[in-house]
Amino acid sequence: MGKEASVGHAGGGGGVIELDFTIQGMSCAACAARIERAVGRMEGVREAAVSFPLRTAWVQLEAGEATREEVAGRIGQLGFTAMTTETAGQGLRKERTALMLRFAASALLTLPLLATMLQHVPFLQPLSALLPAWLHQPWLQLLLATIVQFVIGMPFYFGAYHAIRQRSANMDVLVALGTTAAYLYSHYIVFTEGLVHSSDWPRHGSPLYFETSAVVMTAVLLGKLIETNASLRTYDESFGFGQLQSGTAAVEREGRVTEVKTEFVRQGDIVIVQGGEMIPVDGEVKSGESMVDESLLTGESLGAAKLPGDAVWAGTTNIYGVLRIETKAAGHDTMLNRIAELVRQGQRSKSTIQSQVDRAARWFVPAMLMIATASWLAWGLWLTPGDWGKAAMCAIAVLLAACPCALGLAAPISLAIASGRLAKRGIIAKEASALERLAAIRTIVLDKTGTLTEGKPKVKHIQSFTMGQSALLRIVAALEAESTHPLAEGIREEAGRLGMKAKNAEGIVVTAAGGVQGRINGSIYSFGNLRHVEREGCRVGAAEAQAAKQREKLGETVLYASKDGECIGIVSFADRLRADAAMTTKALQSLGVKPIVATGDHEAPAKAAAFAIGIRGVHASMLPEGKLALVESLKERGSRVAVAGDGWNDAPALAAADVGIAMGSGTTAALAAGHLTLLFSRLSAIPEAIRISRLTIRNIRQNLAFAFLYNAIIIPFAAAGMLQPWMAGTAMALSSVSVVGNALRLNVRLRAAEDGAAR
């Protein structure tokens, strides 16, 4: 929180400014929706998202058209406080402290009023005679109830005032109306009968309902306190990344080691990390050997061995030994901070379920006000004609029983828990709706290179027909000198291993068919797959074709080299399958998800790799547009489709899929691709993510079912006069607590699922 970021956007010379606010004063999801609508309509605001459970707002502004102060001022006009100087966690802790004080004071003042509640319960009335007479004094009850109602409960009135002023309604409106009606009814009785019956009120005075307003206030405050604790717990579990960022680093400069704040560590600085210390920067090990706990990023509990040349990341822990690390990124630029930002991005977005609930919640309070009015009229005019006291109690019970909070809390807390759990398993969900769609996935399209395989193919065989193998390798290494394709990296690695110096190539062009072409010493050389060779009009003789077929039968990927239209040799590659590929296939199938391989590789190596891990559906020799067509055809047949790829040449298919899963490697580019990103390309994270998403959606549906069922049952009972107002108000508070409790139970279910999967 408290962060302002400027980012460019397409189609203009300016940019956008992103603001994060901590919001104080929200009482329910209706408040969040009201802020979102009001800020979203401001001139210069491109988008706004508000989370009630996390008490945060994210606003995207057009640069130069709106300011932070204008947005904060607009939120202030709505009756809330927008802060940029503290985190959401700090705001939630302040709110919790204030609620604890209000609840304690309210409970203390409500206890004496409970004595009068005995009058309303027939079989408990004999106990009333055992209590001190002064507890029944109407003037004492009036005093205590007034303090609870108008001092401790004043924030409810402020919230209701601002909501009504904006022609809206929220939980504050229901609480303020219900408790005020009960209070004023009793207030009227005291001033009309108090002078006559004050000395023997229990026997001769009319029933008072001061305890109703006080008990409801106390119960609502208790419910809000439990909600806030749950939100804080969710925040800590979801945004614990900030706690894992070391504040200082031991930097080696000019032969001396000094402590420097991490934000002042520069790229290229050498950082010294002792055993047991947290690594403060992203970087590369220059010297030293150790084991590093990377469970935050990979989800793996076992430490990872680190040797010189290996990458390390901020937030991980050096288990033993001393490491000298060359800094690649520090402070806000570390991957840890990028992950935290993506988690925030996912949690401020809304799922389809949540959006639908928000729309329903907008009409909930007005509907409850209409039902309460109808109940009041029905009792006063028809059921008990003229008994407006009875009519008022029934209407008050309806107002106090209605609970929009339970609906508003049904989805956000569960989604926040799930996204935090995913992040700790190395899975970044960039939007809440992706989790919802992932739960419904029935088909997943998997790329081969870099997804099912390690993505580091090695040169397995070189066969030249017109020159030596070394000469052919120099030529193809020159053509692939600047390419980032994994096969090109394999070529350069092999040339480097043999100590070769690549030739210089001019006019290099990457073709759409999956190859590269360039000029070397006046001749046109080309290198690529069979499709590339055929499109370029290169002639492949029988001997060359037979040699390529033999290598493909071994499951190797074959590329062809040509000179001036004549095939001069072949290079074959082998890429190891990931260790967890077969286990992942089995796990997907057990979840009812059908895996399919779609790759630009030739059919023989594609089938060899797929069959080795138990996948029978294989689509080979596919260009990016072919993968896109495959995804669209699967969707047209009614299947919910996910695509897992490397985030680059699979981009069209990733975007078209219901869920695009980018296989990451800890890079900024990987974090930016797909709806979900798997850090470090841990393939087994795919079934884990599906399992988590399904448990989460099930939990949300349980919450919604409970919230709707509660309102469907309790409100008719209240309208029928079968509930005392204090019972209705207490039930309202307990309904929110029950939904929150079930949402928090998701944590237990997710841990159990992870333990079961591990076994």
N, C-alpha and C positions, 0 to 999 in steps of 0.2 A: 504494500500500500504506500501511498505517498509518492508514487512514481509517475513521472511524465515522460513519455517517449514520443519521438517524432519518427514517422515512417513515411516513405514515399508511396505513391499510388499511381496506377496506370492512368494514362489519359490526361494528365495535367502537369503543369510545371511546379505546382505547389506540393502539398503533402497533407498528412493528417496528424493530429496529436491525440495520443491515447492517455486518458487520465484514470487513475484508480482512487476511489474515495472509500472511506469507512463511514457508514451511516449510523447515526445514533437516533433512537426514538421510534423505530419501527416496532409494531406490535403484532403484525400478522402478514401473510402473503399479499393481502389486499393493499397494504401500505407499499410494498415493493412494486406491485403492478402500477400503483398511482404515480410513484416517482418515475418509473420507466416510461410511462405514457407522457408525463409532463415534460421530462427532459428530452425525450425523443422528438417532441414537436418543436423544440427550440430551433431557431434559425442558426444554421452553422453546425448543428449536431447531425452526424451521419448515422450513428447507432448508439443505443444505450441498453445496458443489461444490469439488472439489480437482483442480488441474491438475498432473500430474507434470512435463511439459516446462517449465512456467513456475514450478514450485515455489511455487504460491500456493493459498490456500484462501479461499473466500467463504462466510460463514455469516450466515444471517438468523435473528435471535432475536426472541421475543416480549418486548416491553418489560416489564421488571420481573420476568421469570421466569427469566432466565439472564444471566450476565455474561461479559464478555470474559475475565476471569481464569479462570472455570470452564471455558470452551472451551479456552483455552491450556493449562490444567492437564490436561484430558482428552487433548489431543494429546501432552502431555509424558508421560503414562502409557503411551502407545503407543510411546514411544522416539524421538519427534521433538521438534523445537524450533519453537514458533510465535512469530514475531516480528511486532510491529506498528510497530516503530521504524525499519524500513528497507524500501526498495522491493524488489520481486522482482529487479530488475536488480542491486542491491547484493548481495543474497543469492547470486545466481548467480555474481557475480564473486568473492565470498569462497569459494564452493564450488570454482570453477575454480582459484583459487590453491592451496587445500588439496590438490586432486587433482594439480596439477602437481608439488607437493613430494613427495607420496606416490609418484607415478609415477616421478619422477627417482630417488628413493632405491631404489625397488623394482628399476628397470632396472639401476642400478649394482650392486646386490647379486646380481642374477640372472645377469649376464654371466659370472662365473666358473663358475656352475653349468652353463652351456650346454656347457662342455667335456665333461661326462659324458654329454650327449645323444648324442655321437658313438658311444657304446657301443651305442645302440639302433638305429643305422642301419648295416647291414652294410657297404655300400660306402664309408662314411666312417670306419670303425673304424681304418684305417691312419693317418689324421690324428691319432688320439688319441695315438699314440706320439710325435708331434712337439711336443706340449704339455708344459709343465712338470709334473713328477710331483706337485708339491704341490697342483695343481688337482684331482687325483683323490682327495685325502685325504678319507675319509668324515667325519672330525670337522670339517673346514673346511666341507664341504657342509652338515652338520648345523647348524653355527653360523649360516651365511648364511641357510639356509632357515628357521631358527627366527625370525630377526629379521623376514624377509619375512612369515612366516605369522602371527606373534602380536603384532608391533608395527605394521608397516605395514598388515597385514590385519585388525587388531582391529575396525575399524568394521563389517566384514562379520559378525563374531561378535555384536556388539551388535545389529545389525539382525536377524540370525537369531533371537537370543534373544527379542527383543520380539515378533517375528512368531509364533514358536511359543507364547509365553506367551499370545497372543491367539487361539490355536488357528487360526492362519493360516500361510501360507507365501509366500515371495517369492524373488527372485533371490539374496538373501543366504543363504538356506537352502541352495540348490543349490551356490553357490560355497563356503560354509563346509564343507558335508559332503564335497564332492568333493575339495577341496584338503587338508582334514584327513585324509581317508582315505589319499591319496597320501603325505602327510607322515608319518603314523603307521606306514604300511607300511615306508617307508624307515627310519624311526626304529628300528623293531623289528629290521630287518636289521643296522643299524649296531651295535646293542648286543649282537646275537648273534654277529656275525662280525667286527666291527671290530677286536678285539684280535688276531685271528688273521691277517687279510688286509690290515690297514691299509697296509702298506708296498708291496704289489703288487696292490691292489684290482682294477684293470681286468682282470687276467688270471684271478684266482682268486675274487674276491668276487662275490656275487649282484648283479644290477642294482639300482641305486638310482633312485628317482623323485623326488628332492628338486627337480630342475629342473622336474618337472611342476607341482608346487604353486606354485613361484615364477614360472614362465612364465605360468601361468593367472592368478595374481594380477596380474602386470604387464600382461598382455593385457586383463584386465577393467578395470583402472585406466585403461589407454589408451582403451578403448572408452567408459568413463564420462567421461573428459576430452573426447573428441570430441563425445559427446552433450551435455555441458554447454556446450561452445562453440557447438554448433548451437542449443541452447535460448536462450543469451544473444543470439546473432545474431537469432533469431526475435523475442525480446523487444524488442530495439532497433528492429527494423523495424516491429513491430506497435505498440509503445508509444512511438514517437519523438515523439509529440505533446508530451510533457512537456518535451523539449529545445527545443521551439519557443516555449515560454512565456517571455517576457521577465521578469526578476526585478524590474526597476524601471521607472518611467515618469517622464517630465518633465512635471510638472503645473503649470499656470498658476493661481496663487492670489494674489489681491490685487495683481495687476500684476507679480508675481515668479514666475520659473520655478524650481521645486525638484525634486530627485530624490526620489521616493517609492516604497516597495515596492508592487508591484502589488496586493497584498492590502489595502492601505490606501487605494487610489484609490476615491473615492466616485462614485456615479451622479451625473451632471451636471458632474463635473470636466472641465476642458479640458486635454487631453493634447497636447503638442507632439511630433511625430515628424519627424525630419530624414530626408533622402534616404539610402537605404542601411540604415536602421534597421528593426528589427522592430516591428510595431505591437503594443503591450502590452495593449490593451483592445478590447472590442467597442464600437462607437459609430458616430456619424454625423459626416461631414466638415462642419465649420462654415465653414472658409475654407482656401484653397489648392487647387492642382490637381496631380495626379501620376498615375503608373501604379503599380499595386500587383500584386505577384506573389501570386496566390491559388491556386497549383497544389496546395497542400496540401488545400484544401477543394473545389476544382472539378475537379481533374485536368487543367485546361487550362494549357499551358506559357506561353501568351502572357499578358502583363500586362493588367489591367483598368483602364480609365481611371476616375479618381475625381475628381468635382467636388463642390462644396458641396451637401449634401443626400443624398449617396450613403452607403451603409452600408459599414463596414469591420470586419474581425474580427481578434482576437488571433491571433498566429502567422503572419500574412501579412506581407509585406515591402514597405515603401515604397521604390520604385525610385529616384525622384528628387523634388526639390522638398520643400517643407515643408508639412505638414498639421496643422491645428488640429482636433482631434477631440473632440466632446462624448461623454463616457463613458456607455454604456448598461449595460455589465456589465464587471466586472474580477475578477481572481483566480480563485477556483474557480467563479465563475458564468459564465465565458465559454463560448462555444460550443465552443471548442477542448477545454476540460475536459469538457464534456458528451459530445463525440464520443469522447474517450478512455475515459470511463466506459462508454459503450455498446459500444465495442470490447471492453473487459474483460468486460462482461456477455455478449457473444456468445461470447467465448473460454472462459468458465467453464461455458458450457452444453455439452451433449454431443449429437452427432449420433446417429442410430439405429445407424449402423455402429459408432461408438465404444462405445455402450452394449452392443451385442452382443459386441464384443471383450472388454470389461471382464468380462462374465459368463463368457466362455470362459476368460479369464486366471485367474479365481478357482480353477478346477479344474486348471489347467495344472501347477503345481508338485506337488500331490499325485499327479497322474497320472504325472509323471516319476519321483517317488520309488517308485511301485509298479512301473514298468517297470525301474528300476535294480535293485530287489530281486529281481524276476523273473529278470533277466539274471544276477544273482549266483548265484541258486539253480540256474538252468539250466546254467551253466558248472560250478559246483562239484559238482553231483549227477549230471549227465547227459552234457554235452559233453566235459568233462575231469574225470572224477570224482576228487575229492581234491585237485585243483590249485586251492586257494582263492586263491592269489596271482593266477593268471590270471583267476579269477572276479572278484576285487576290482578288477583293472584294467579289466575290461569294465564293471562297475557304475559305477566312477568316471568312465569315459569318457561313459557315458549322462548322469550327473549334470552333467558339465561341458559337454556338448553342448547340453543343454536351454536354450532361451533365451526366457523370457517377455518380456524387454525389447523384442525386435523387434516382437512383437505389440502391446505397449502403446504403442510409439512410432509405429505405422503411421499413425494418424489425427491425433493432436493437433498434431504439428508442421506437417503440411500444412494443417490448418484454421487454425492461428494465422497461417501465412504468407499464406493466402488472405484472411483477414479484415483483416489489415494492409494488403495490397495493395488490397482493395476500399475501405478507408477513405481511402487516398491518392488514389483515383479519385473520391472524393465519394460513396461508397456505404457505408452503415452496415448491417451485418448484426447484428441483435439476438439471434440464436440460431444455433448451429452447424447445427442440423437444417434451417434455412431454405436453406442452401447446398446441402445434399443434395437437398432437394425441388426447388430451382430448376434443378438439372442435368437433372431429368426433365420439365421443363415442355414441353408441346406446344401449348398454347393460351394466349394472353394477352388479357384483356379490358381495353381502354383507355377511360378516361373521355375526354370531349372537352374541356370547358372546364377550363383549368388543367393539362391533361395533354398533349393534342395541340396545343392552342393556348396562347398565352402567359398566358391567364387574366386578361387585362386588356381586356375588351370595351369598345369605344367606342360611344357613341350615334351611329348612322348616319343615322337618319331619324325625325322626329316628325310625326305626322299627326293633327290634332284635327278632330272633326266637329261640336262644339258650342261651342268656345271657341278662343282664340288658342293658338298653340304654346307661348308663354312661360307662360301660365296653366296649361296641362296639365303642363309640365315642373315648375313649382312644386309642383303637387299630388303628382305621383309622387315628387318629391324629399322631400317631407314624409313620405310613407308609408315611404320607404326610408331615413330619416334614421339609423336605428340598425342596419340590416342589415349583415352582413359578407359577403353574397353578392357575387361579382364584378360581376354586372349592376347591383346597387345602387350599388357603388362607381363604375361607369360613369355612372350617373344623377347622382350627387353631383358627380362631376368635371365633367360637362357644365354643370350648374347653376352651379358655381363659375367655370367658364371664361367664362360669360356674365354673371357678377356678380350672379346672382339670390339673393334671400333666400327660403329655403323657408318655406312656411306651417307653422303648428303643427297637428299631428295628434294626436288623442286616442284612447285605447283601441286601439292598434295590436295586431293579432293576425296571427301568421304561420300560414298554413293548411298542412295536410298535402299539399295538391294542388300546392304550389309557388307560392304567392302571398302577398300581404299585404293586410290590410283595416284601415281606421281611419275615424274621424269627423273631418271638417273643416267648421267653420261649420254644424254641425247636419246635414250630409249624410253618408251612408255611401259612402266611396270604396273601390274595390278595384283591385289591380294585380297581374297575374300572367300565366301562360301560358294557352293555350286550355283546358287541363284544369281549371285553377283557375276560369276564367270559367264553364265549363259546370257545375261542381260548385256554384258559388255562385248558379246560376240566372240569370246575366246574359244579356241578349239581344244577340246579335251580328247586325247587319243585313247585307244582301247587299253593300252598299258597303264596310262595314268588313272583311268577310271577303275581298272581292276585293282590297282594298288590302293586307291582310296576306299574301295568297297571292303577290302580285307581289313583295313584299319577300323572302319566303321563297325564291322562285325564284332570287333573287340570292345565296342562301346566308346570309341574315341571320336572326338570332333575333328573333322578334316577341313582345312582351308587350302585353296589352290593359289599358286603363284603363276603369273603369266608375264611374257615379254613380247610386246608388239603383237598381241593377239594369239600367241602360242603358249600353251601350258608348259611350264618349265620345271614344276615340282609341286610337292604337297607337304604340308606340315600338319601333324595331328597332335591333339591335346587330350589330356585326361584330367578330370577334376574330381576330387574325392567327395563322396556323399557326406553330408553332415552326420555326425555320430547319433544325433537324435532324430534323424529323418524317418526311420522305420517306426520308432516309438510314436512320433507325431502322427503318422498316417493311421496307426492303430487307434490312437486316442480320438482322432477326428471321426473315424468310422464308428467308434463306440458312442459318439455324441450324435450320430445320425447325419453327419456331414460327409458328402461325397467329394473326395479330392480328385482333381483333374490336373494334368500337367500340360501347360501350353508354353512352348519355347521356340525360339528362332533357330535352335539347333537342328541338325539332321535327324531323321527318324530313327536310325539305328541307335546312336548314343542316347537319344531321348527315351526310347523304349527300354534300353538297358538300365538306365538310372531309375525310371519309374517302376519297372517290374521288380527291381531289387528291393524296393521298399513297400511293395504291395499295392501299387497304383496301376490300374488297367486302362484308364482313360487318358490317352496321350494325343496331343495335337502338336506336330512338329513343323519345322520350317515356316514359322509364322512371323510375319512382320508386325509392328505395333498395331497397324490398322486391322490385321487379322485377329489379334487378341481382342481388340475392341469389338469386332463383329461377333466373336465367340461369346463374349460377356452379354452383348445385347440379345443374341439368340437364346441364351439360357434364361434371361429375364423374361423374354417374350413367352417362353414355355411355362412361366409361373414360378420359377425357382428364385429364391433369394440368394444372391451371389456375392461372395467375397473374393478379392484378388490379392494375392501376396506376391510382391515383386520388389525390385531394387529401387524403385522410385524415379527412375530416369527413362529408359526406353519403354517401361511399362506404364508410363504416366497416363496415356489415354484410357487404358483398361482400368487402372486404379481409380480414375475419376468417374468412369461410367458405372463401376460396381456399386452395389448397395453399401459395401464397406471396403475401402482400399487400405491394405495393410502394407506399409513400407518397411522393408527389411533395412534397419539402420546399422550404422557402425560408429555411433557417437559423434557424427559430424553434423554441422548446422544444416546441410542440405538434407540429410536423412530425417532430421527432426521436423523439417518443413514439409515433407512429402506424406501423402495419404491421410486417411481419416484417423488411423492408428499407426503408430510407429513402434517397432520392436527394436529396442536398443541392443546393439551388438549382435543383431541377427540371430537371436536365440529362437530356433524354429519351434521348440516345444511351448513357447509362450502363446502360440496361436490357439491350441485347444484350451489352455489356461484362460485366455481372454474370453473365449466363447462360454466356458463354464461360469466364469465370474459374471458375465453379462446376463446369462440366463437366471442365475440366482438373484441378481439385482432386480431384474424386471419382475420376477416372481414376488420378491419382497415388496416392491412398489405396488403391485396389484393387490397384495394382501392389505397393505396400508389403505389403499383407496377403498377396497371392499369394506374394511372396518369403519372407515370414516362415513361412507354412504349408509352402511347398515346402522351405525349409531344414530345418525340424523333421522333415518327412516323410522326407527323404533321410538326414540326418546321424544321427538317433537310431538307425534300424535298423543303419547301418554301425557305430556305436559299440557297440550291443548284440551285434553279430556278431563283435566283437573285431578289426575291420578298422581301427580308429583308436587311436593312442596317446592317453592322456589329455591330454597337452599339446596335441596336435593338435585334439582335441575342444574343449578350453577356448579355444584361440585362435580356432577357427571360431565359437564362441559369441559372442566379443567382436566379431569381424568381421561377424557377421550384423546386430547392432545398428547398427554403423557403416554398413553397406550400406543399411539402411532409412533411416537419417538422411540419408545422402548422396542417396538418391533423392528424399526429401522436400525437401531443399534445392534439388534440380534443378528443382523446381516454379517457383522464382523465375525461372530462366532461361526456362522455357516460357512463363510469364506475360508476361515482358518481350517475348519474341518475338511472342506473340499480340497484344499491344498495338501493337507496331511494325507488324505486318501489317495490323491494323485501321486504323491511322492512314494507311497508304499506300492 
